[in-house]
Amino acid sequence: MGWRATLGIGCCLLLLFYLRDHPALETPRRYAVDTAAIVYRVAAAPKMAFIGLGNFFQSHSTLRADKARLEQENLVLKGQTQKLAAVLAENGRYRALLRSAETLEREVMVAEIVAMTAAPSRHELVIDKGTADAVYVGQPLLGADGLMGQVIRVGQYSSQALLITDATHAVPVQVLRSGVRGLAEGTGVLNRLVVRHIAATTDIEEGDTLVTSGLGGLFPAGYPVATIETIIKQPGSSFSQVIAVPIASLDRGRHVMLALDLMPAGSQ
């Protein structure tokens, strides 16, 4: 490199150093910065597009995975909510049972229903109490609202009970309002009882409550049994047929009560 070139470069550097902050060069400098920025963006565009496309597919895949996970969590939460609702409902029925027990004059024992008979013509329950718990044949089975049935077979740790709606079951009752007595028989239908041979002139009305009369000594007097729904008067007959609906919820809940102090003398 000759001395002329060296001198020229030196002069240029001195000129640039002298003019770097000169106001006249402010506008060109701004244009230069903007131009450089545009060049950088154009040069980086392919790379940024590639990165953006990769992020798009990655985000789409992540969103699909998150959606699938949230759907599964939602399904699990729905299942847990249903179970919680069932538990709350069962607890409500159990509390009602305990409140009913507090109103009874006799001590009671709470038992759990573990099974129901498979035969549709038989209305029987299996409970988790037996002779080990002093359960005996004929012991009344009570619900939160009224009489449900009686124990018919007893094992060491479980028993079978017959509901009042079974076609083979009958319970002496009386009308709570008027004291008229009758015999409420099961019909084989879970929500129907029938009281036969009631005189047509008897003081009995639809909506009357039937309670146990205590006759026969098997059931204590005063337990609610059913509500009279229909009174059928046969033409030319001096008797009426009474259809009643059980007060106790025979097809709901998992717990029942057994009266403890009604065991006949000599029964074990």
Beta strands, then each sheet from edge to edge (+ up, - down):
strand 1: 108-116
strand 2: 124-127
strand 3: 140-142
strand 4: 147-154
strand 5: 159-163
strand 6: 170-175
strand 7: 181-186
strand 8: 193-199
strand 9: 209-212
strand 10: 224-233
strand 11: 239-246
strand 12: 255-259
sheet 1: 1+ 2- 5+ 4- 3+ 12- 1+
sheet 2: 6+ 7- 8+ 11- 10+ 9- 6+
end
